Amino acid sequence: MCELLGMSANVPTDIVFSFTGLMRRGGDTGPHRDGWGIGFYEGRGLRLFQEPRASSGSEVAQLVQRYPIKSEVVIGHIRQANVGKVCLANTHPFVRELWGRNWCFAHNGQLAGFAPTPSFYRPIGDTDSEAAFCALLNGLRRDFPEPVAVELFLPGLVAACAAYRKHGVFNCLLSNGDWLFSFCSTKLAHITRRAPFGPAQLKDADVRVDFQAETTPNDVVTVLATEPLTDNECWNLYRPGEWRLWRGGECVAQGMSD
């Protein structure tokens, strides 16, 4: 299985600490050695780094760790290949344009017998993950030819994720830079950090940070991951079928799918 990493914050924030823990799981403390990627939103722009190799030994990943890019929405992924060969085209996260925005998507799981009908969006690689992403956007584009608020298409988004879940495992993160949507099929967790901030210790690396020294009293930062990244904090574990919508570090909508 792959692993996911996401962040929603109310101010531009770097994710170096959490990213460092995730990168160690890519071929060092974990088996996810078949590629990694991370996307940072900057307004309508999306800064994307990807590589079809183990993140733990990647010089590009080390560059990202040394360069604290600040963003309000981040989506990251480390891959353990199940469907599709190991190559750049199959490396998450995947990106497409819809309604004049960059949509970014990462998936953890495997969908058996999933074969959507080709439409406007088509996969570039040969993973079930990218095929599901394209099918999802095709459905939104069909139902809403013009841009609409996320609240209007959220029920359809949840229904689509629930349908994909019937094909296997579908844990995912999705964003257009304004909000971050998370859906749990089997495993997902999040932690929301706000004042009073405290120290945190990574599980996968001997790295500790005191967020009190790195933040202001008004900061709100939510980090999502397949498995909790720290061992001295209380993470919230999702239930199968649970979904949440994040904006500015806060959960603005949540529920359970059928």
URPE-V16819 format. One record per residue. PSI is psi in whole degrees, -180 to 180 (999 if undefined). OMEGA is omega in radians with two decimals (999 if undefined). Layout:
psi:PSI omega:OMEGA
psi:PSI omega:OMEGA
This chain:
psi:151 omega:3.07
psi:177 omega:3.04
psi:148 omega:-3.08
psi:155 omega:3.02
psi:132 omega:3.11
psi:159 omega:3.07
psi:139 omega:2.99
psi:128 omega:-3.08
psi:157 omega:-3.13
psi:-6 omega:3.04
psi:154 omega:3.08
psi:124 omega:-3.02
psi:144 omega:3.05
psi:153 omega:-3.08
psi:25 omega:-3.07
psi:-44 omega:-3.09
psi:-54 omega:-3.12
psi:-39 omega:3.13
psi:-38 omega:3.11
psi:-43 omega:3.11
psi:-43 omega:3.14
psi:-41 omega:-3.10
psi:-31 omega:3.09
psi:-30 omega:3.12
psi:-14 omega:-3.14
psi:70 omega:3.06
psi:-4 omega:3.12
psi:-78 omega:3.11
psi:-5 omega:3.11
psi:169 omega:-3.04
psi:7 omega:-2.98
psi:77 omega:-2.99
psi:12 omega:-3.00
psi:17 omega:3.08
psi:159 omega:3.11
psi:158 omega:3.10
psi:155 omega:3.09
psi:138 omega:3.14
psi:133 omega:3.13
psi:122 omega:3.07
psi:138 omega:3.01
psi:90 omega:-3.00
psi:-126 omega:3.09
psi:-8 omega:3.12
psi:158 omega:3.13
psi:117 omega:3.10
psi:116 omega:-2.99
psi:132 omega:3.05
psi:132 omega:-3.14
psi:152 omega:3.08
psi:133 omega:-3.13
psi:55 omega:3.11
psi:175 omega:-3.11
psi:131 omega:-3.10
psi:-29 omega:-3.07
psi:-25 omega:3.14
psi:16 omega:-3.05
psi:127 omega:3.07
psi:-30 omega:3.09
psi:-42 omega:3.09
psi:-38 omega:3.10
psi:-36 omega:3.08
psi:-45 omega:3.13
psi:-37 omega:3.12
psi:-35 omega:-3.13
psi:-17 omega:-3.05
psi:93 omega:-3.03
psi:84 omega:3.12
psi:129 omega:-3.13
psi:133 omega:-3.08
psi:159 omega:3.05
psi:-19 omega:3.10
psi:128 omega:-3.12
psi:141 omega:3.00
psi:126 omega:3.13
psi:166 omega:-3.04
psi:140 omega:2.92
psi:139 omega:-2.92
psi:136 omega:2.88
psi:105 omega:-2.92
psi:131 omega:2.99
psi:-53 omega:3.13
psi:126 omega:-3.14
psi:144 omega:-3.12
psi:168 omega:3.12
psi:108 omega:3.14
psi:168 omega:-3.08
psi:-37 omega:-3.11
psi:-24 omega:-3.13
psi:11 omega:-3.09
psi:127 omega:3.10
psi:163 omega:-0.14
psi:157 omega:3.12
psi:150 omega:-3.06
psi:137 omega:3.02
psi:157 omega:3.06
psi:134 omega:3.02
psi:129 omega:3.11
psi:34 omega:3.10
psi:18 omega:3.12
psi:150 omega:3.00
psi:120 omega:3.07
psi:131 omega:-3.07
psi:137 omega:-3.00
psi:138 omega:3.01
psi:144 omega:-3.02
psi:140 omega:3.01
psi:120 omega:3.12
psi:-168 omega:-3.12
psi:135 omega:-3.11
psi:112 omega:-3.11
psi:133 omega:3.06
psi:27 omega:-3.12
psi:115 omega:-3.10
psi:83 omega:-3.12
psi:155 omega:3.10
psi:128 omega:3.14
psi:139 omega:3.12
psi:-146 omega:-3.06
psi:-49 omega:3.11
psi:130 omega:3.14
psi:146 omega:3.12
psi:146 omega:3.02
psi:-40 omega:3.09
psi:-159 omega:-3.08
psi:35 omega:3.08
psi:153 omega:3.02
psi:-28 omega:-3.14
psi:-51 omega:-3.13
psi:-36 omega:3.09
psi:-41 omega:3.12
psi:-41 omega:3.11
psi:-46 omega:3.13
psi:-42 omega:3.13
psi:-38 omega:3.12
psi:-47 omega:-3.14
psi:-35 omega:3.08
psi:-40 omega:3.12
psi:-42 omega:3.12
psi:-42 omega:-3.14
psi:-35 omega:3.11
psi:-44 omega:-3.06
psi:-27 omega:-3.10
psi:85 omega:-3.11
psi:-25 omega:3.12
psi:156 omega:-3.13
psi:138 omega:3.07
psi:163 omega:3.10
psi:149 omega:-3.09
psi:-31 omega:-3.12
psi:-27 omega:-3.12
psi:-36 omega:-3.12
psi:0 omega:-3.13
psi:-44 omega:3.11
psi:-40 omega:3.11
psi:-35 omega:3.10
psi:-45 omega:3.12
psi:-42 omega:-3.14
psi:-39 omega:3.12
psi:-43 omega:3.12
psi:-40 omega:3.11
psi:-36 omega:3.11
psi:-41 omega:3.11
psi:-35 omega:-3.13
psi:-28 omega:3.13
psi:-16 omega:3.10
psi:-6 omega:-3.11
psi:-128 omega:-3.11
psi:128 omega:-3.09
psi:79 omega:2.96
psi:131 omega:-3.06
psi:161 omega:2.99
psi:139 omega:-3.10
psi:139 omega:3.11
psi:156 omega:2.95
psi:14 omega:3.12
psi:-21 omega:3.13
psi:-37 omega:-3.11
psi:168 omega:3.07
psi:124 omega:3.13
psi:134 omega:3.11
psi:137 omega:3.13
psi:134 omega:-3.11
psi:125 omega:3.01
psi:-42 omega:-3.13
psi:-41 omega:-2.99
psi:126 omega:3.07
psi:150 omega:-3.13
psi:157 omega:3.06
psi:159 omega:3.02
psi:135 omega:3.08
psi:120 omega:-3.13
psi:131 omega:3.11
psi:169 omega:-3.13
psi:142 omega:-0.03
psi:128 omega:-3.13
psi:157 omega:3.13
psi:-172 omega:3.14
psi:156 omega:3.08
psi:143 omega:-3.11
psi:125 omega:3.11
psi:146 omega:3.05
psi:-37 omega:-2.93
psi:0 omega:3.13
psi:153 omega:3.13
psi:66 omega:-3.10
psi:131 omega:-3.13
psi:142 omega:3.13
psi:144 omega:3.05
psi:102 omega:-3.08
psi:-20 omega:3.10
psi:-35 omega:-3.11
psi:-12 omega:-3.04
psi:-3 omega:-2.98
psi:174 omega:2.99
psi:164 omega:-3.10
psi:-19 omega:-3.10
psi:-4 omega:-3.09
psi:141 omega:3.01
psi:120 omega:-3.08
psi:123 omega:3.06
psi:129 omega:3.08
psi:134 omega:3.11
psi:144 omega:3.14
psi:155 omega:3.08
psi:-46 omega:3.06
psi:143 omega:3.09
psi:139 omega:-3.07
psi:-18 omega:3.14
psi:159 omega:-3.09
psi:6 omega:3.13
psi:19 omega:3.13
psi:159 omega:-3.14
psi:107 omega:3.13
psi:149 omega:3.08
psi:121 omega:-3.12
psi:130 omega:3.12
psi:154 omega:2.97
psi:151 omega:3.09
psi:128 omega:-3.11
psi:-6 omega:-3.12
psi:142 omega:3.10
psi:157 omega:3.09
psi:150 omega:3.05
psi:128 omega:-3.06
psi:143 omega:3.02
psi:126 omega:3.14
psi:31 omega:3.13
psi:-10 omega:-3.11
psi:145 omega:3.02
psi:117 omega:-3.09
psi:-11 omega:3.07
psi:149 omega:3.11
psi:163 omega:3.13
psi:-175 omega:3.09
psi:136 omega:3.08
psi:164 omega:3.12
psi:999 omega:999
